[in-house]
């Protein structure tokens, strides 16, 4: 059989450090995965009601959002004000969903182009922040108007 390589004490310390780093990385990954699983199993946040919003890096001056909720399903209307291809008429949600604190919805603007929104509800349920996409991406913030 082949000769075994001798392990010197300095090599043994390096191996222990590497093993410790591997264990720490695996534990960190497990904690992150557990947090993601907990967020996904969280009951849907109640987002029904009136919201006022604004966007960043977009031509809309303000948004008005009215949501109705049944479990995870959202229905409602979004209205924009300002010079924009979305128009100033109410746009019904063509799809809407809330999962835990994550909210997504889609409307179709007056220009025929969809506006897709992905938001996260604050823990106290008073604000939603995230991104919208209509021709280009922009930041979105909504604040509860009915509380």
N, C-alpha and C positions, 0 to 999 in steps of 0.2 A: 504494500500500500504506500501511498504518497506520504511524504513527511509532513507533519503538522507544523504550522507556523507558530512561533512563540509569540504570545501577547505580552508586550511590555506594560508595566504599570501606567505609563503616560498614555498609551493607546486605550487602556481600560477606562481611564477617566474621560477621555473624549467620547468613547462609546456610551458611557453612562449619560453624559450631557446630551448626546444626540437622542438617546432613548427618552430622556426626560422631555426634550423638545417635541418629540413625536407624540408622547402621551398628552402633553399640554395642548397641542394642536388638535388632537382628536377630541379632547374634552371641550375645547372651545367650539368646535364644529357641532358637537352634540347639544351644547347650550343654545347656540344660534338656531339649530333645527327645532329644538323644543319651543323656543320663543315664536318661531314662524308657525308651528303647529297650533300653539295656543291662540295666536291672532286669527287663524283661519277657523278655529272652532268657537270663537267668541260669538255670542248671539248678535244679530244685526242691530246696529245702533239706530235709534229712532231719529229719523231726519225729516219726518213729515212736518209741513208748515211752510211759512214764508221766510225767504232768505234774500238779503241784498248782497250784491257782489261787485267786485272790480277786477280788472285784469291788468297785467303788466306787459308792456311791449305789444300793445294792440290798440286799435282805434276806438274801441268801445269805451264810453264814459262810465257806464254802470250797467249792472245786470239786476234783474228781478227774477227770482226762482221760486216757484210754488210747487211743493212736492206732496204727493199722497203715497202712502206706503202700506203694503200688505206683505208682511214677512220680509223677504228679500227683494220683492218686486217694487219698483218705483214707477209712478206715473206723474205727470204734471206738465208744467209749461215754463219755458225760459223766455225772457224778453230782454233785448239789448237796446241801449240808447247810445246814439252817436253815429258818426258816418262810418258805416260798415256794410259789408256784403251780407251780413246776417239779416238786415232789415230791422224795423222797429216793431213789427207785429209779434204777438205771442207765437212761439214755436213749441208745439207739443213734443214731449219726449217720445222718440220712436223706440228707444230701449233704455232701461234704467235698472240698476241693481245695487243693493247694499249688502256687503259681506263683512261682518264684524264692523270695523270702522272705515272700510274702504267703500267708496261710492263711485260708480261709473254711470254715465249717461250719454246719450247721443240725441242730437236734434239736427234738423236740416234747415239751413239758412235760406233766406229769400233768393240767394244766388244759386241754390241747388247743391251747395257744398256742405258736407256734414261738419258739425262741430262735435268732437269727442272730448269728454272731460273725465279725468281721473283725479279723485279727491280723497283726502283723509280727514275724518271727523276728529276734532279735538276730544280729549277724554271727558271734558265737561259738556260736550255736545253743543257748544255755542258757536263754533266756527268750523269751516271746512277749507282746506288749502290743498292746492295741487296744480295740475297743468291742464290746459285745453289745447286743442289742435283744430285750427280752421285756416287752411292755407299754410300756416306756420304755427309753431308751438309758442305758447305764452303762459305766464303764471296766472293763477286764479285764486281769489280769496272770497269766501262767502261768510256772512255773519247772520245769525238768526235775527229776524225782524219781528217775530211774534212773541218774544219773551221779555 
